[in-house]
Amino acid sequence: MTQPTLQQFYIPEEQSIYLLSHNDAKKLKDWVALCQTQLEQLGYRDIELVGKGAYAFVFAGVTAQGAHYVFKFTRITLPQHLQDRLEEEAFMLDQVEHPHVPRLIAFQRVRRQSILVMERARGINLEEYSLRHGRLSARLVIKIAAQLADILRYLRQGSQANGKPVVHGDIKPSNLVFDADRERVALIDWGSSVFAQLDENHQFVASNVMELMSDNLQQTNARLGDVYFIGDEQLNGGLSSPRFDEQGVAGTLYALASGQSCRFGHKAIPATALGLPMEFARMLDGMLDEDPRKRAEAGDYFITHMPRMARTVILDLPAKPELPLVPVWVRPSHREIDTVVYSSRKSFLREEGVRESLKDVNDVQLDRYYKNFMQGMGETAKAFVAAVSRLGQYPVVGGLAVRWEKDGVYIDTSLNLHDVSHKAAFVASVNNMVSLARAIHRQGVFKSCLFNARDTLHIDREQASDPFVPTPEMALPYEVSAAPELEDESRVHSYFEDGPDPDEFLQLPDEIMVLLKHLNTIHHTGLIIFESLSNHLKIHSYYRLLDPAREAEFRDCLAAIIDAVPLIRGLGISGFMKMPYKDTKFFTHIEHLPEKFYPKDPRAELDPPV
């Protein structure tokens, strides 16, 4: 790997390419093409981009001998100390030799560009698998748990270099590649791994007395990992320990069993409510407990007893179709859907006295990376926002409005799924969102829009003082219902029923507000979001006209909105949405879902008596 052009490799922060400006999108495509060309010139074939994050991006390729490799590149724009972390990752991976860990092939540095080459694990990551299949069966959760316990036992034994336990530091579904044919997992991405400072008994790990006396044991060497899955000790900067990975495993198993994308929902939807074997479910709840002693006891139980629990015969029971708790419409589409979630009204979910920081954020795409916003939210509130975010991983457009009152929760939805093959998993995600909402006991409103980024309109300007000028052909896309869809006119769901949104900071001109109010009198469903940045305006939308007889009026109104865009001043976001009709679903509050365990006699479920 000596090609000088490798030093030019860089890919911008991950977001939908359809939300990038034209220039940024072209740069991204050009860089990806460059990466693929260079790897092909080095003798690899079938090159594909398989992942990218804040620090690195990853390609896969096949050697002339048929070996499947993964290539991880640091972002060239990063400070040197962050680029050096790829070499540290290579060193830590080289300490680990386990059948469930793809091995290191090579680490090389070409000028300023670091490159890590590894074996490629077979399959897809468990986050993708979970999104496709929804909640995993009890049998499969137990099988995955046994393999993870085996990995943790190995890491506790110590590395080849110095005998110290190794901490992976970022165990989560997306870092576990799953081979569905063999039902085997492989733990990848060792970028957060370190040598443990404490053992599982909270005793210092040191090779000699001088090391015990050094300041290094007073400051953590741990890296943060994914805040959706790491435990409190790692999150709060504790000294690194094998307990960190127990917490990552607990969060991972809980997320897979419940069909969520984080660990935060365990108070409202405990493991004991997921149809798992009783012993395993109670152990998993113990590993997620607030009490550190209970967590440690449950973690030890997991390491010791998981091999025995894995030998229990567990059958895949026939799955009963899960009915959606709120309406879900399946509208097959031949168009590609690149869903983005925009949520406002998050402020009420925060605990009292937490500094409001949302005013510093003015990019709608950051809603996919709302981790910056989570400080100050309660556990169940975090899980609720994560559940809404998970809906955006499906090809879906529409919106939802959740209103919490003293007597319960009122939910309006317009969720249009464009791929029937995802329906079962999507319904499970929607029902999780409803259950989490029921367990939040505060008064307030939460709104979320789900739009197709491929329909986003982009307008650039030279400087912030210039107006945004649409091109002559620019128009807001919309769909038309084949026939009028009736609604009760006395229950129109208005754009403006809740007043100005405190989480939105763009003041739209009066001319656009008048047009939006007129649009509200035409029977339709949809949303529009204006996102004004210093040199770039994005207009996100999804519109479906439900009264075909008024199409000309509807089209003229949308055209007039585009004509008024040059009047927009200021920076920030402003959005409005309209439900097709008022079909509010009411739910009482709950503390948590009731217990539900795997049956003691599963064969009776398979062949019930006549």
C-alpha positions in Angstrom: 0.0 0.0 0.0 2.3 2.8 -1.2 -0.1 4.8 -3.4 0.5 8.5 -2.5 -3.1 9.4 -3.3 -4.2 7.5 -0.2 -3.3 10.5 1.9 -6.2 12.4 0.2 -8.8 10.0 1.6 -11.5 11.8 3.7 -15.2 11.5 4.0 -17.4 14.1 5.7 -19.5 13.4 8.8 -22.1 10.7 8.1 -25.5 11.9 7.0 -27.8 11.2 4.2 -26.1 12.2 1.0 -29.5 13.8 0.0 -29.2 16.3 2.8 -25.7 17.5 1.7 -25.2 20.5 -0.5 -24.4 19.8 -4.1 -20.7 20.5 -3.6 -20.4 18.3 -0.5 -22.4 15.5 -2.1 -20.0 15.6 -5.2 -17.0 15.5 -2.9 -18.4 12.5 -1.0 -19.0 10.6 -4.3 -15.6 11.5 -5.6 -13.8 10.4 -2.4 -15.7 7.1 -2.3 -14.8 6.4 -6.0 -11.1 7.3 -5.3 -11.0 4.9 -2.4 -12.4 2.1 -4.5 -10.1 2.8 -7.4 -7.0 2.8 -5.1 -7.9 -0.5 -3.4 -8.6 -2.0 -6.8 -5.1 -0.9 -8.0 -3.7 -2.6 -4.9 -5.1 -5.9 -6.2 -8.4 -6.1 -4.3 -11.8 -6.7 -6.0 -15.5 -6.3 -5.1 -14.7 -3.1 -3.1 -17.6 -1.6 -1.2 -18.1 1.0 1.5 -19.4 -0.8 4.6 -19.4 1.9 7.2 -18.2 5.4 8.3 -18.2 7.3 11.6 -16.7 10.3 13.3 -13.1 9.0 13.3 -12.8 6.6 10.4 -14.4 5.0 7.4 -14.4 1.3 6.4 -14.3 -0.5 3.0 -14.4 -4.2 2.3 -12.7 -6.1 -0.5 -11.6 -9.5 -1.6 -8.0 -10.6 -2.3 -6.8 -12.5 -5.4 -6.8 -15.6 -3.2 -10.4 -15.1 -2.2 -9.9 -13.8 1.4 -12.3 -11.2 2.6 -10.7 -8.2 4.2 -11.9 -5.0 5.8 -9.9 -1.7 5.4 -10.3 1.0 8.0 -9.0 4.5 7.3 -8.7 7.4 9.7 -10.1 10.8 8.6 -7.2 12.8 7.3 -8.6 16.0 8.8 -8.5 14.7 12.4 -5.8 16.0 14.9 -2.8 13.7 15.0 -3.6 12.3 18.4 -6.9 11.0 17.1 -5.4 9.6 14.0 -2.9 7.7 16.2 -5.8 5.9 17.8 -6.0 3.6 14.8 -2.5 2.3 15.5 -3.6 1.8 19.1 -6.6 -0.1 17.9 -4.4 -2.4 15.8 -2.1 -3.0 18.8 -5.1 -4.0 21.0 -6.7 -6.2 18.3 -3.3 -7.9 18.0 -3.5 -8.9 21.7 -6.8 -10.8 21.1 -7.0 -14.3 19.6 -10.5 -15.7 19.8 -12.7 -17.5 17.3 -15.4 -14.8 17.7 -12.9 -11.9 17.0 -11.8 -11.3 13.3 -8.0 -11.1 13.4 -5.6 -8.3 12.5 -3.9 -8.6 9.1 -1.8 -5.5 9.0 -1.4 -1.9 10.1 0.3 0.6 7.7 0.9 4.3 7.5 1.2 5.9 4.1 2.4 9.4 4.6 -0.3 10.9 6.9 -2.8 8.2 6.2 -3.3 5.3 8.7 -4.8 2.1 7.3 -5.9 -0.9 9.4 -6.5 -4.2 7.6 -8.6 -7.0 9.3 -10.4 -10.2 8.5 -14.0 -9.6 7.5 -16.6 -11.3 9.5 -19.4 -13.1 7.7 -23.0 -11.7 7.9 -24.5 -8.4 8.8 -24.4 -6.5 12.1 -27.0 -7.2 14.7 -28.5 -3.7 14.6 -29.4 -4.2 10.9 -30.6 -7.7 11.7 -32.8 -6.4 14.5 -34.2 -3.7 12.3 -35.2 -6.4 9.7 -36.6 -9.0 12.1 -37.8 -7.0 15.2 -37.5 -8.6 18.6 -35.3 -11.7 18.4 -36.6 -15.0 19.7 -35.7 -16.2 23.2 -33.8 -19.1 21.7 -31.6 -16.8 19.6 -31.0 -14.3 22.4 -29.8 -17.1 24.6 -27.5 -18.4 21.9 -26.0 -15.0 21.3 -25.7 -14.4 25.1 -23.6 -17.7 25.5 -21.2 -16.5 22.8 -20.8 -13.1 24.4 -20.2 -14.7 27.8 -17.4 -16.8 26.2 -15.8 -13.6 24.8 -16.0 -11.9 28.2 -14.4 -14.8 30.0 -11.6 -14.8 27.5 -11.0 -11.0 27.9 -10.9 -11.4 31.7 -8.0 -13.8 31.4 -5.6 -11.2 30.1 -3.8 -10.3 27.0 -0.8 -12.0 25.4 1.4 -9.0 26.1 1.1 -8.4 29.8 -1.5 -10.6 31.3 -3.9 -7.7 32.0 -7.6 -8.1 31.2 -8.7 -6.4 28.0 -11.7 -4.1 27.9 -13.4 -3.8 24.5 -15.3 -0.7 25.6 -17.9 -0.4 22.9 -20.0 -3.7 22.8 -23.3 -2.9 21.0 -25.4 -4.6 18.3 -23.8 -2.7 15.4 -20.4 -3.9 16.6 -21.5 -7.6 16.5 -21.5 -9.2 13.0 -24.1 -12.0 12.8 -23.8 -15.0 10.5 -27.5 -16.1 10.4 -26.7 -19.4 8.7 -24.5 -20.6 11.6 -26.0 -18.2 14.2 -22.5 -17.1 15.2 -21.4 -13.6 16.3 -18.1 -11.8 15.7 -17.1 -8.8 17.9 -15.6 -6.0 15.8 -14.4 -2.3 16.1 -11.7 -2.3 18.8 -11.2 1.4 18.7 -12.3 1.9 22.3 -10.4 -1.0 23.7 -7.8 -0.6 26.6 -6.0 -2.7 29.2 -8.1 -2.9 32.3 -7.0 -0.8 35.3 -9.3 -2.7 37.7 -10.2 -6.4 37.7 -13.8 -7.6 38.1 -13.3 -7.5 41.9 -12.4 -3.8 41.8 -8.8 -4.5 42.6 -6.0 -2.7 40.8 -4.4 -4.5 37.9 -0.6 -3.9 37.9 2.5 -5.7 36.9 4.6 -4.4 39.7 4.6 -2.1 42.8 5.9 0.9 40.8 3.0 0.7 38.5 0.6 0.6 41.5 2.2 3.8 42.8 1.9 5.7 39.5 -0.6 8.4 38.7 -1.9 6.4 35.8 -4.2 4.5 38.2 -5.8 7.6 39.5 -7.0 8.7 36.0 -9.1 6.5 33.8 -7.7 5.3 30.5 -11.2 4.3 29.3 -12.7 5.6 26.1 -16.4 6.6 26.0 -18.0 4.1 23.7 -21.6 4.4 22.5 -23.7 6.2 25.2 -26.8 4.2 24.1 -25.1 1.0 25.5 -22.3 1.7 28.0 -22.9 1.6 31.7 -22.8 4.4 34.3 -19.2 3.7 35.4 -17.8 4.1 31.9 -20.1 7.0 31.2 -19.0 8.8 34.4 -15.2 8.3 33.8 -14.5 5.4 36.2 -11.3 3.4 36.0 -11.5 0.8 33.2 -12.7 -2.7 34.2 -14.2 -5.9 32.7 -17.5 -4.6 34.2 -17.6 -2.1 31.4 -18.1 -4.9 28.9 -20.6 -6.7 31.0 -22.7 -3.5 30.8 -22.3 -3.3 27.0 -23.4 -7.0 26.7 -26.4 -6.4 29.0 -27.5 -3.4 27.0 -27.0 -5.3 23.8 -29.0 -8.4 24.8 -31.8 -6.2 26.2 -32.0 -4.2 23.0 -32.1 -7.3 20.8 -34.7 -9.0 22.9 -36.9 -5.9 23.1 -36.5 -4.6 19.5 -35.0 -1.3 20.6 -31.8 0.6 19.7 -30.6 1.4 23.2 -30.5 0.2 26.8 -32.6 3.0 28.4 -36.1 1.4 28.2 -35.5 -1.3 30.8 -37.5 0.4 33.5 -40.7 0.7 31.4 -40.1 -2.5 29.4 -38.1 -4.8 31.7 -36.5 -7.9 30.5 -39.0 -9.9 32.6 -41.7 -8.6 30.1 -40.0 -9.9 27.0 -40.9 -13.6 27.0 -37.5 -14.8 28.0 -36.7 -17.7 30.4 -37.3 -16.5 33.9 -33.8 -17.1 35.2 -32.2 -15.3 32.2 -34.7 -12.4 32.3 -34.1 -11.7 36.0 -30.4 -11.9 35.6 -30.5 -9.4 32.7 -32.6 -7.0 34.7 -30.0 -7.4 37.5 -27.2 -6.5 35.1 -29.2 -3.3 34.2 -30.1 -2.4 37.8 -29.2 1.0 39.3 -27.4 -0.6 42.3 -23.7 -1.3 41.4 -23.6 -4.3 43.7 -26.6 -5.9 42.0 -25.1 -5.2 38.6 -21.8 -6.9 39.7 -23.6 -9.9 41.2 -25.7 -10.4 38.1 -22.6 -10.0 35.9 -20.8 -12.7 37.8 -23.8 -14.9 37.5 -23.9 -14.3 33.8 -20.2 -15.3 33.4 -20.6 -18.4 35.6 -24.0 -19.7 34.6 -24.5 -18.8 31.0 -22.9 -22.0 29.7 -25.5 -24.0 31.7 -28.4 -21.8 30.7 -27.3 -22.2 27.0 -27.8 -25.9 27.3 -31.4 -25.6 28.2 -33.7 -26.7 25.3 -35.5 -23.7 24.0 -37.8 -24.0 21.0 -38.8 -21.3 18.5 -42.4 -20.9 19.3 -44.9 -19.8 16.6 -45.0 -16.0 16.6 -48.4 -14.4 16.8 -48.7 -11.3 14.6 -48.3 -8.2 16.7 -51.1 -5.7 16.2 -50.1 -2.0 16.0 -51.3 0.1 19.0 -51.6 3.1 16.7 -52.5 3.0 13.0 -49.7 2.0 10.6 -50.4 2.3 6.8 -48.5 0.2 4.3 -48.3 2.0 1.0 -45.9 0.1 -1.3 -43.7 2.5 -3.3 -41.4 2.0 -6.3 -39.4 5.0 -5.2 -36.4 4.8 -2.9 -37.1 6.2 0.6 -34.2 7.7 2.6 -36.0 8.5 5.9 -34.9 11.3 8.2 -36.6 12.0 11.6 -37.0 15.6 12.8 -38.3 16.0 16.3 -39.2 19.1 18.2 -40.6 19.8 21.6 -37.9 17.7 23.4 -37.4 20.3 26.1 -40.3 19.1 28.3 -38.6 15.7 28.6 -35.7 17.2 30.4 -35.4 17.1 34.2 -35.7 20.3 36.1 -32.7 22.7 36.2 -30.8 21.3 33.2 -29.1 24.0 31.0 -30.9 24.3 27.7 -28.5 23.7 24.8 -30.7 23.1 21.9 -30.5 26.7 20.8 -26.9 26.0 19.6 -28.2 23.3 17.2 -29.6 24.2 13.8 -29.1 21.2 11.6 -32.0 18.9 11.3 -29.8 15.9 10.6 -28.4 16.1 14.1 -31.7 14.6 15.2 -30.2 11.3 14.1 -27.3 12.0 16.5 -29.4 13.4 19.3 -26.9 12.0 21.9 -25.7 15.5 22.3 -29.2 16.4 23.6 -29.7 13.5 26.0 -28.1 15.0 29.1 -30.8 15.9 31.6 -33.4 13.4 30.3 -34.7 10.6 32.4 -33.9 7.0 31.3 -37.4 6.4 29.9 -37.5 9.7 28.1 -34.2 8.8 26.5 -35.6 5.5 25.4 -38.7 7.2 24.0 -36.7 9.6 21.8 -34.5 6.7 20.7 -37.6 4.7 19.8 -38.8 7.6 17.6 -35.3 7.8 16.1 -35.5 4.1 15.3 -38.6 4.6 13.2 -36.4 6.6 10.9 -34.4 3.5 10.1 -37.4 2.2 8.1 -38.7 3.5 4.7 -41.5 5.5 6.3 -42.9 9.0 5.9 -45.4 10.9 8.0 -45.5 12.2 11.5 -46.7 11.8 15.1 -47.8 14.0 18.0 -47.8 12.7 21.6 -49.5 14.7 24.3 -49.1 13.8 27.9 -51.9 14.8 30.3 -52.7 13.9 33.9 -55.2 11.2 32.9 -53.0 9.5 30.3 -51.3 9.8 26.9 -53.0 11.0 23.6 -51.2 10.0 20.4 -51.9 11.1 16.8 -50.0 9.4 14.0 -49.7 9.3 10.3 -47.2 6.5 9.6 -46.9 5.4 6.0 -44.5 2.4 5.6 -43.3 1.9 2.0 -42.1 -1.7 2.3 -44.4 -4.5 3.5 -41.5 -6.8 4.3 -40.6 -4.5 7.2 -44.1 -4.4 8.6 -43.7 -6.8 11.6 -40.4 -5.3 12.8 -41.8 -1.7 12.3 -44.9 -2.5 14.2 -42.8 -3.8 17.1 -40.8 -0.6 17.1 -44.0 1.5 17.0 -45.5 -0.5 19.9 -42.3 0.0 21.9 -42.6 3.7 21.4 -46.2 3.7 22.7 -45.2 1.6 25.8 -42.4 4.0 26.6 -44.7 7.0 26.2 -47.1 5.5 28.6 -44.4 5.2 31.3 -43.5 8.9 31.1 -45.4 10.8 33.8 -45.1 14.5 32.8 -47.4 17.0 31.0 -46.3 18.2 27.6 -46.2 17.7 23.9 -43.7 15.9 21.6 -43.9 16.1 17.8 -41.9 14.3 15.1 -41.9 14.5 11.3 -40.5 11.7 9.1 -39.6 12.7 5.6 -37.8 11.4 2.5 -34.4 13.1 2.2 -34.5 12.4 -1.5 -37.3 15.0 -1.8 -35.4 17.7 0.0 -34.9 21.0 -2.0 -31.5 22.8 -1.7 -30.8 26.5 -2.3 -27.4 27.9 -2.0 -26.3 31.6 -1.6 -22.9 33.3 -1.6 -23.2 35.1 1.7 -25.6 35.3 4.6 -26.9 38.7 3.6 -28.1 37.4 0.2 -31.6 36.1 -0.3 -32.2 32.4 -1.0 -33.4 32.4 -4.7 -35.1 29.2 -6.0 -34.4 28.0 -9.5 -37.4 28.4 -12.0 -38.1 24.7 -12.1 -38.0 24.1 -8.3 -41.3 22.7 -6.9 -42.5 21.0 -3.8 -43.3 17.3 -4.6 -46.6 15.8 -3.6 -48.8 12.7 -4.0 -52.5 12.6 -4.8 -55.0 10.1 -3.3 -56.8 8.2 -6.0 -60.2 9.2 -4.4 -61.3 11.6 -1.7 -60.6 10.4 1.8 -63.2 11.5 4.2 -62.7 13.1 7.6 -64.8 14.6 10.4 -64.4 18.3 9.6 -65.2 19.1 13.3 -61.9 17.4 14.3 -59.3 19.0 12.0 -55.8 18.6 13.2 -54.4 22.1 12.7 -50.8 23.0 12.1 -51.2 25.7 14.7 -53.1 24.0 17.5 -50.2 24.1 20.0 -48.9 27.6 19.2 -45.3 28.4 18.4 -42.8 25.6 19.1 -40.2 26.6 21.7 -37.6 24.3 20.1 -37.7 26.0 16.7 -35.8 29.2 16.1 -36.5 30.3 12.5 -39.2 33.0 12.2 -40.9 32.5 8.8 -42.2 35.6 6.9 -45.9 36.4 7.2 -46.4 35.7 3.5 -45.4 32.0 4.0 -47.5 31.7 7.2 -50.6 33.0 5.3 -50.0 30.4 2.6 -49.6 27.6 5.2 -52.8 28.6 6.9 -54.6 28.5 3.6 -53.0 25.1 2.8 -54.5 23.9 6.1 -58.0 24.4 4.7 -57.3 21.8 1.9 -57.7 18.2 3.0 -54.3 16.7 2.9 -51.6 15.2 5.1 -48.0 16.1 5.3 -45.3 18.3 6.6 -42.8 21.0 5.6 -39.6 22.0 7.4 -37.4 25.0 6.5 -33.8 24.6 7.6 -31.9 27.8 7.1 -28.1 27.7 7.4 -25.7 30.5 6.7 -25.1 29.7 3.0 -27.6 26.9 2.4 -31.4 26.5 2.7 -33.0 23.0 2.9 -36.7 22.5 2.5 -37.8 19.1 3.6 -41.4 18.0 2.8 -43.9 15.2 2.4 -47.4 16.0 1.1 -50.3 13.8 0.2 -53.4 15.5 -1.2 -56.6 13.7 0.0 -59.1 15.7 -2.1 -58.2 15.3 -5.8 -60.8 17.9 -6.9 -58.7 20.7 -5.3 -55.4 19.7 -6.9 -54.9 22.9 -8.9 -55.5 25.0 -5.8 -53.2 22.8 -3.8 -50.4 22.9 -6.4 -50.7 26.7 -6.7 -50.4 27.1 -3.0 -47.2 25.0 -2.9 -45.8 27.1 -5.8 -46.5 30.3 -4.0 -44.6 29.0 -1.0 -41.5 28.5 -3.2 -42.0 32.0 -4.7 -41.9 33.5 -1.2 -38.7 31.7 -0.2 -36.4 34.8 -0.9 -38.3 36.6 1.9 -36.8 34.2 4.5 -34.4 35.9 6.9 -32.5 34.5 9.8 -31.1 31.1 10.7 -32.6 28.1 12.3 -35.5 25.6 11.8 -39.2 26.0 11.5 -41.6 23.1 10.7 -45.3 22.3 10.4 -47.2 19.1 9.9 -50.9 18.1 9.4 -52.4 14.8 10.2 -54.9 13.4 7.7 -57.7 13.3 10.3 -58.1 13.4 14.0 -58.0 9.8 15.1 -56.4 10.2 18.5 -55.6 7.1 20.4 -55.7 7.3 24.2 -53.6 5.2 26.6 -53.5 5.1 30.4 -50.2 5.7 32.2 -48.2 2.6 33.3 -45.2 2.1 35.5 -43.9 -0.8 33.4 -45.2 -3.7 31.3 -46.3 -6.8 33.2 -44.2 -9.9 33.5 -44.2 -12.4 30.6 -41.8 -15.3 30.6 -40.9 -18.1 28.2 -43.3 -21.0 29.0 -42.1 -23.8 31.3 -43.5 -26.4 28.9 -42.9 -25.0 25.4 -44.1 -28.2 23.7 -47.6 -27.5 25.0 -47.5 -24.2 23.0 -46.4 -26.1 19.9 -49.1 -28.8 20.1 -51.9 -27.6 22.5 -54.4 -30.2 23.6 -57.7 -30.5 21.8 
